[in-house]
Amino acid sequence: MSGRTTARVPPHSAEAEQAVLGGMMLAPDSQPMVASRLSVTDFYRRDHQQIFRAIEGLAGKGKPFDAVTLGEWFESHGMAELVNGGAYLIELASTTPSAANIGAYTEIVAGKATRRRLIALASQIVDDGFDATEQDASQLVSDAIGRLMQLNHSVGTCEYTGTEALKAAWSEVVRCYENGGALPGISTGLKTYDNLTGGLHDGDFVVIGARPAMGKTALMGSMVEGVSAGGKRPGVFSLEQPAAQLGLRRISAMSGVAAARIRAGAIDEHEWPKLSDGMRMAKDRPMWVYDRPAATLNEVVAVARKWKHQHDIDCIFIDYAQRITVPGADRITEVATVARGLKNLARELSVPVVALAQVVKDVDSRDDKRPKAGDLANSDELTREADQIVMLYRPSVHNPQAPQTLAQLWIEKNRHGPTGLRNVAFNPKTMRFADEVTE
């Protein structure tokens, strides 16, 4: 090593802060733009924080914020000495030659503020690392990833004018057109479902409900395969069945060999090549599985964050929502907390979260046994938080005369388009859903 050290760039710039404040005083019309990008705490110097706060207060009342009115504000609030009796305000206005570059200076101030928050967060993580026990290490990593993701998310603006929102929407219109009619969301491999919903959308919480034995897990498995076949990277929380059973379902679906025959070991010689091909196809599709019954919400969030950070997963599937626990909460509060937590997770990671959900048994005693959104167990918060609600029903479960291959998807809630009932095909041998059943 040469022994020389590189000078570090300080995470603050008094000159940029002065240019922003002086620019707003010279060009009051720039205040809304600056206010949409900066907050009081983005300024490093205390006097600059107070000047920005004063400008915000006067602008909010529709009053001017030049050197004179700002001086009066500081005088009335007993803080005149902070701006040297108003002399510093006059200096800001007189030494700022133009407000033409205020946007660039605003970005500098915002960038410096982000660096300071990153430094503070890193210091906190270091302190937590020294204070934590070995048992706390896993949670510490999860919390650190979450805080870093939140910091990254907060860098962008959250406030838009109506015109800016329209421009963003127009950009989306152009993008969809340039896609040549491609799905706006992630394809599930079920065109019947995708055509109605547009696929799975980033940030969405999707609930798929059904009574036991209807094939919820099989439907989820078909969607996972469809997502993976399209080049996306799914993460699966298998809370109801072991990972080995999930793998067996995958091999059956890929090979076309009945799952029951595989489990029973009743495999004919000519089926081994099919199984080998199915295994090879499944291995080529990226996927991550978490197999633990009754996982806590914090556990699910921690693993999902890790997957996003390490593998950049594109979507999350959960089998099923009511198996996620919240220690210390009663059942209704628990499900409500899980629903809000999964929706927040979808927004935080900007991926679709698809969760299976149980339906109350009262459905079985009705004449019309097709479940509705209100039949979801402890349903209020689930139905409120969900962006899409899909109810699954197979008529043959209650009516032996109905076709074994017929399944119905009832899209009851869809924030991206229409709702309605759609028929899909179910292969009971391989437990696979498709637009057309493959025998």
Secondary structure, 3 states (H helix, E strand, C coil): CCCCCCCCCCCCCHHHHHHHHHHHHHCHHHHHHHHHHCCHHHCCCHHHHHHHHHHHHHHHCCCCCCHHHHHHHHHHCCCHHHHHHHHHHHHHHHHCCCCCCHHHHHHHHHHHHHHHHHHHHHHHHHHHHHHCCHHHHHHHHHHHHHHHHHHHHHCCCCCCCHHHHHHHHHHHHHHHHHCCCCCCCECCCCHHHHHHHCCECCCCEEEEEECCCCCHHHHHHHHHHHHHHCCCCEEEEECCCCHHHHHHHHHHHHHCCCHHHHHHCCCCHHHHHHHHHHHHHHHCCCCEEECCCCCEHHHHHHHHHHHHHHHCCCEEEEECHHHCECCCCCHHHHHHHHHHHHHHHHHHHCCCEEEEEEECHHHHHCCCCCCCHHHECCCHHHHHHCCEEEEEECHHHCCCCCCCCEEEEEEEEECCCCCEEEEEEEECCCCEEECCCCC
